Amino acid sequence: AEACEACHDACLSEQDVKMMAECIRLDKDCAQACWAAASYMSRGSRFAAAVCRLCVEICDACGAECAQHEAEHCQRCAEACRLC
């Protein structure tokens, strides 16, 4: 979540922000999914596994998008998504 939040913010400062639009969207989706998953897991929710499965899907999409960009913050985010 932290890597996605950082990537989101850094993408907004890129010279061609329009080119980063999908990356920015997925960064935000991924960060929110990760925060939600952590919250569900921390309270032992019976829905934690379902939320985590969705989180994996979003992390995969975000990581794939970020990996397409050469910016260091995108590469860090892609790696964090792969690890997640």
C-alpha positions in Angstrom: 0.0 0.0 0.0 2.8 2.4 0.9 4.7 1.8 -2.4 1.5 2.3 -4.4 0.7 5.6 -2.5 4.2 6.8 -3.1 4.1 5.8 -6.8 0.7 7.5 -7.2 2.1 10.8 -5.8 5.3 10.6 -7.9 3.3 9.8 -11.1 1.4 13.1 -10.6 4.7 14.9 -10.8 5.8 13.2 -14.1 6.2 15.4 -17.1 3.6 13.5 -19.1 0.9 12.9 -16.5 -1.6 11.7 -19.2 0.7 8.9 -20.1 0.7 7.8 -16.4 -3.1 7.9 -16.0 -3.7 4.2 -15.9 -0.8 3.8 -13.5 -2.2 6.5 -11.2 -5.6 4.8 -11.2 -4.2 1.4 -10.5 -1.9 2.7 -7.8 -4.9 4.2 -6.0 -7.0 1.1 -6.4 -4.1 -1.1 -5.2 -3.3 1.0 -2.2 -6.9 1.0 -1.1 -7.3 -2.7 -1.6 -4.1 -3.4 0.4 -5.2 -1.1 3.3 -8.6 -2.9 3.3 -7.0 -6.3 3.2 -4.8 -5.4 6.2 -7.8 -4.2 8.1 -9.8 -7.3 7.5 -6.9 -9.6 8.4 -6.1 -7.6 11.6 -9.5 -8.1 13.0 -9.8 -11.7 11.9 -12.7 -11.1 9.6 -14.3 -14.2 8.1 -14.2 -12.2 4.8 -10.4 -11.7 4.9 -9.6 -14.4 2.4 -12.1 -13.1 -0.1 -10.8 -9.5 0.3 -7.2 -10.8 -0.1 -8.1 -12.7 -3.3 -9.4 -9.5 -4.8 -6.3 -7.6 -3.5 -4.0 -10.2 -5.3 -5.9 -9.5 -8.5 -5.5 -5.7 -8.1 -1.8 -6.0 -7.1 -1.2 -8.1 -10.2 -2.8 -5.5 -12.5 -1.0 -2.6 -10.7 2.4 -4.4 -10.8 2.0 -5.2 -14.5 1.2 -1.6 -15.3 4.0 -0.1 -13.2 6.5 -2.6 -14.7 5.9 -0.9 -18.1 7.2 2.4 -16.9 10.9 3.1 -16.5 10.5 5.5 -13.5 12.2 4.3 -10.4 9.1 4.8 -8.3 7.1 2.6 -10.8 9.7 -0.1 -10.7 9.7 -0.1 -6.8 5.9 -0.3 -6.9 5.9 -3.2 -9.4 8.3 -5.1 -7.2 6.2 -4.4 -4.1 3.1 -5.6 -5.9 4.9 -8.8 -7.0 6.0 -9.5 -3.4 2.5 -8.8 -2.1 
